[in-house]
Amino acid sequence: MTPPLAAEQLLLIADQFCRTHQVQIRDFSGLVAAAAVPGARIDGVPVHGDPYAAGEALAVAVTRLEPLSKLNKEFGAACRDIYHRLAS
C-alpha cells in the first residue's frame, strides 16, 4: 500500500527545509500538487506499486514543479527520504 501524504505534512517539511537552507516557498499550489503524488489512485487503484516508487515519484514531481525559490532537486530528495521513512 502507498500511504497518502497530506499537503499539510509536505508544508511542514518545506517550512523546515526553507528555514535550514534559506529559501522560500514560491508556489503553494505546486507544493499541494506534489503532495498528491504518492497517494494517487485511479478508480481506487494505486498509481504506484509500492512506497519506494511513490517516494521516487514524489521527488520527481517536486523537482519538476519547483515549489521553492531554489534547491528544488535537493528538496525533492529530502521529501523522498522522509516519505520512505514515514511509509515504512
N, CA, C and O of each residue as an XYZ file, in Angstrom:
352
protein
N       0.832     -1.183      0.000
C       0.000      0.000      0.000
C       0.877      1.246      0.000
O       1.907      1.295      0.673
N       0.463      2.236     -0.752
C       1.185      3.506     -0.776
C       0.384      4.540      0.004
O      -0.646      5.016     -0.473
N       0.847      4.889      1.192
C       0.094      5.836      2.003
C       0.107      7.236      1.395
O       1.090      7.642      0.775
N      -0.983      7.967      1.576
C      -1.026      9.334      1.056
C      -0.152     10.263      1.885
O       0.233      9.942      3.010
N       0.147     11.398      1.318
C       0.886     12.450      2.007
C       0.001     13.686      1.983
O      -0.338     14.181      0.908
N      -0.371     14.183      3.136
C      -1.232     15.363      3.201
C      -0.437     16.610      2.818
O       0.764     16.702      3.074
N      -1.118     17.549      2.211
C      -0.470     18.815      1.846
C       0.126     19.480      3.083
O       1.193     20.089      3.009
N      -0.556     19.366      4.211
C      -0.052     19.966      5.452
C       1.248     19.305      5.904
O       2.124     19.970      6.457
N       1.373     18.006      5.671
C       2.622     17.321      6.012
C       3.767     17.839      5.151
O       4.859     18.107      5.652
N       3.510     17.979      3.854
C       4.562     18.465      2.965
C       4.897     19.920      3.278
O       6.052     20.329      3.152
N       3.912     20.697      3.680
C       4.170     22.084      4.072
C       5.084     22.138      5.290
O       5.980     22.980      5.347
N       4.878     21.263      6.256
C       5.765     21.212      7.423
C       7.192     20.874      7.014
O       8.145     21.470      7.514
N       7.335     19.919      6.109
C       8.660     19.548      5.611
C       9.285     20.733      4.880
O      10.462     21.039      5.076
N       8.502     21.392      4.044
C       9.001     22.545      3.282
C       9.412     23.682      4.205
O      10.452     24.306      3.993
N       8.613     23.956      5.218
C       8.955     25.030      6.156
C      10.298     24.775      6.821
O      11.119     25.685      6.935
N      10.524     23.554      7.257
C      11.798     23.221      7.902
C      12.949     23.310      6.904
O      14.012     23.843      7.223
N      12.736     22.787      5.696
C      13.771     22.846      4.662
C      14.112     24.300      4.344
O      15.284     24.654      4.218
N      13.088     25.136      4.215
C      13.301     26.552      3.893
C      14.074     27.256      4.995
O      14.977     28.044      4.713
N      13.732     26.981      6.240
C      14.455     27.584      7.363
C      15.918     27.169      7.355
O      16.809     27.993      7.557
N      16.152     25.899      7.124
C      17.515     25.366      7.155
C      18.365     25.880      5.999
O      19.550     26.161      6.181
N      17.771     26.006      4.811
C      18.535     26.329      3.600
C      18.322     27.753      3.089
O      18.796     28.104      2.008
N      17.618     28.562      3.856
C      17.408     29.971      3.499
C      16.778     30.140      2.115
O      17.236     30.948      1.307
N      15.731     29.374      1.859
C      14.950     29.509      0.627
C      13.500     29.769      1.026
O      13.159     29.736      2.208
N      12.652     30.029      0.034
C      11.251     30.332      0.304
C      10.343     29.468     -0.560
O      10.727     29.013     -1.638
N       9.137     29.254     -0.064
C       8.114     28.612     -0.884
C       7.622     29.667     -1.862
O       7.207     30.751     -1.452
N       7.666     29.356     -3.145
C       7.236     30.321     -4.154
C       5.923     29.907     -4.818
O       5.261     30.724     -5.458
N       5.550     28.633     -4.662
C       4.351     28.128     -5.334
C       3.646     27.105     -4.442
O       3.982     25.921     -4.438
N       2.663     27.595     -3.687
C       1.935     26.702     -2.784
C       1.108     25.674     -3.547
O       0.947     24.547     -3.079
N       0.585     26.041     -4.708
C      -0.190     25.061     -5.483
C       0.716     23.940     -5.989
O       0.283     22.791     -6.075
N       1.950     24.255     -6.319
C       2.909     23.221     -6.712
C       3.209     22.281     -5.561
O       3.365     21.075     -5.753
N       3.288     22.840     -4.370
C       3.524     22.028     -3.180
C       2.345     21.077     -2.937
O       2.540     19.904     -2.621
N       1.130     21.592     -3.086
C      -0.069     20.764     -2.905
C      -0.132     19.673     -3.979
O      -0.474     18.528     -3.687
N       0.198     20.035     -5.212
C       0.190     19.045     -6.302
C       1.200     17.938     -6.029
O       0.901     16.761     -6.235
N       2.382     18.302     -5.572
C       3.407     17.302     -5.271
C       2.951     16.379     -4.144
O       3.215     15.177     -4.180
N       2.274     16.932     -3.150
C       1.798     16.118     -2.027
C       0.814     15.049     -2.479
O       0.720     13.988     -1.862
N       0.085     15.322     -3.546
C      -0.913     14.364     -4.041
C      -0.286     13.158     -4.745
O      -0.944     12.131     -4.913
N       0.958     13.273     -5.151
C       1.587     12.238     -5.983
C       1.709     10.880     -5.288
O       1.288      9.884     -5.877
N       2.255     10.778     -4.081
C       2.468      9.437     -3.512
C       1.194      8.625     -3.305
O       1.204      7.407     -3.486
N       0.118      9.269     -2.934
C      -1.119      8.538     -2.666
C      -2.088      8.515     -3.827
O      -3.256      8.166     -3.656
N      -1.614      8.883     -5.015
C      -2.501      8.972     -6.182
C      -3.144      7.621     -6.498
O      -2.511      6.569     -6.418
N      -4.425      7.693     -6.857
C      -5.190      6.500     -7.223
C      -6.061      6.827     -8.424
O      -6.528      7.954     -8.581
N      -6.269      5.836     -9.257
C      -7.201      5.952    -10.377
C      -8.243      4.865    -10.187
O      -7.928      3.675    -10.173
N      -9.480      5.288    -10.041
C     -10.590      4.369     -9.799
C     -10.289      3.448     -8.618
O     -10.628      2.265     -8.639
N      -9.652      4.001     -7.595
C      -9.341      3.259     -6.384
C      -8.077      2.429     -6.440
O      -7.683      1.838     -5.435
N      -7.431      2.371     -7.598
C      -6.220      1.570     -7.765
C      -5.003      2.484     -7.609
O      -4.908      3.504     -8.290
N      -4.067      2.127     -6.714
C      -2.885      2.968     -6.537
C      -2.087      3.112     -7.835
O      -1.895      2.146     -8.573
N      -1.634      4.320     -8.093
C      -0.817      4.594     -9.278
C       0.575      3.984     -9.108
O       1.181      3.523    -10.074
N       1.070      3.987     -7.876
C       2.415      3.477     -7.592
C       2.309      2.120     -6.909
O       1.482      1.923     -6.018
N       3.146      1.198     -7.333
C       3.076     -0.169     -6.838
C       3.532     -0.363     -5.410
O       3.114     -1.315     -4.751
N       4.382      0.521     -4.920
C       4.895      0.383     -3.560
C       5.382      1.741     -3.060
O       5.513      2.680     -3.846
N       5.650      1.852     -1.765
C       6.090      3.135     -1.215
C       7.399      3.644     -1.814
O       7.609      4.853     -1.913
N       8.280      2.725     -2.214
C       9.537      3.161     -2.826
C       9.252      3.925     -4.119
O       9.788      5.013     -4.329
N       8.417      3.362     -4.979
C       8.070      4.019     -6.246
C       7.332      5.327     -5.996
O       7.544      6.308     -6.709
N       6.469      5.346     -4.990
C       5.733      6.569     -4.660
C       6.683      7.666     -4.204
O       6.514      8.827     -4.577
N       7.673      7.315     -3.407
C       8.665      8.292     -2.952
C       9.504      8.829     -4.095
O       9.806     10.021     -4.150
N       9.878      7.946     -5.006
C      10.645      8.390     -6.178
C       9.814      9.345     -7.028
O      10.326     10.356     -7.510
N       8.539      9.030     -7.212
C       7.655      9.900     -7.992
C       7.470     11.249     -7.299
O       7.368     12.279     -7.966
N       7.426     11.248     -5.982
C       7.335     12.495     -5.222
C       8.557     13.368     -5.490
O       8.421     14.570     -5.717
N       9.739     12.779     -5.465
C      10.967     13.538     -5.719
C      10.960     14.142     -7.118
O      11.346     15.297     -7.300
N      10.526     13.370     -8.101
C      10.456     13.869     -9.484
C       9.458     15.017     -9.582
O       9.734     16.030    -10.224
N       8.306     14.860     -8.950
C       7.277     15.907     -9.005
C       7.774     17.200     -8.377
O       7.584     18.276     -8.943
N       8.402     17.106     -7.221
C       8.924     18.307     -6.556
C       9.965     18.983     -7.442
O       9.953     20.205     -7.592
N      10.854     18.203     -8.021
C      11.896     18.771     -8.879
C      11.290     19.468    -10.086
O      11.731     20.556    -10.455
N      10.297     18.866    -10.699
C       9.681     19.454    -11.899
C       8.776     20.643    -11.581
O       8.741     21.612    -12.340
N       8.053     20.581    -10.483
C       7.110     21.650    -10.140
C       7.799     22.884     -9.554
O       7.249     23.984     -9.594
N       8.995     22.699     -9.014
C       9.795     23.796     -8.452
C       9.006     24.685     -7.488
O       8.870     25.884     -7.732
N       8.483     24.115     -6.397
C       7.705     24.932     -5.466
C       8.541     25.901     -4.624
O       7.995     26.837     -4.039
N       9.847     25.686     -4.557
C      10.711     26.560     -3.763
C      11.467     27.534     -4.655
O      11.547     27.348     -5.869
N      12.018     28.572     -4.040
C      12.751     29.589     -4.795
C      14.041     29.037     -5.395
O      14.507     29.547     -6.415
N      14.623     28.014     -4.790
C      15.780     27.290     -5.338
C      15.964     26.010     -4.540
O      15.237     25.765     -3.577
N      16.918     25.204     -4.931
C      17.225     23.922     -4.285
C      16.079     22.911     -4.364
O      15.891     22.114     -3.444
N      15.321     22.940     -5.451
C      14.183     22.030     -5.592
C      14.605     20.573     -5.742
O      13.915     19.680     -5.253
N      15.725     20.321     -6.409
C      16.197     18.939     -6.543
C      16.560     18.377     -5.166
O      16.235     17.233     -4.848
N      17.227     19.184     -4.366
C      17.598     18.763     -3.019
C      16.358     18.596     -2.134
O      16.284     17.678     -1.317
N      15.399     19.486     -2.308
C      14.152     19.373     -1.556
C      13.403     18.102     -1.959
O      12.845     17.411     -1.106
N      13.391     17.799     -3.246
C      12.752     16.571     -3.716
C      13.387     15.334     -3.100
O      12.690     14.402     -2.699
N      14.714     15.330     -3.028
C      15.416     14.195     -2.425
C      15.082     14.076     -0.938
O      14.900     12.971     -0.427
N      15.003     15.204     -0.251
C      14.642     15.188      1.170
C      13.215     14.670      1.355
O      12.949     13.878      2.259
N      12.308     15.119      0.501
C      10.914     14.654      0.573
C      10.833     13.153      0.352
O      10.114     12.452      1.064
N      11.568     12.663     -0.634
C      11.595     11.222     -0.918
C      12.067     10.445      0.305
O      11.439      9.465      0.705
N      13.168     10.883      0.893
C      13.728     10.170      2.038
C      12.770     10.178      3.230
O      12.596      9.162      3.904
N      12.158     11.323      3.481
C      11.206     11.422      4.592
C       9.980     10.558      4.314
O       9.495      9.864      5.207
N       9.478     10.596      3.079
C       8.319      9.768      2.729
C       8.642      8.287      2.920
O       7.825      7.543      3.462
N       9.817      7.855      2.483
C      10.197      6.449      2.647
C      10.208      6.063      4.126
O       9.776      4.969      4.489
N      10.703      6.962      4.977
C      10.710      6.666      6.420
C       9.288      6.604      6.976
O       8.965      5.725      7.774
N       8.440      7.545      6.547
C       7.054      7.560      7.028
C       6.278      6.325      6.556
O       5.434      5.801      7.283
N       6.565      5.871      5.349
C       5.807      4.771      4.746
C       6.273      3.394      5.217
O       5.576      2.399      5.020
N       7.445      3.338      5.834
C       7.965      2.018      6.241
C       7.504      1.614      7.623
O       7.857      0.536      8.101
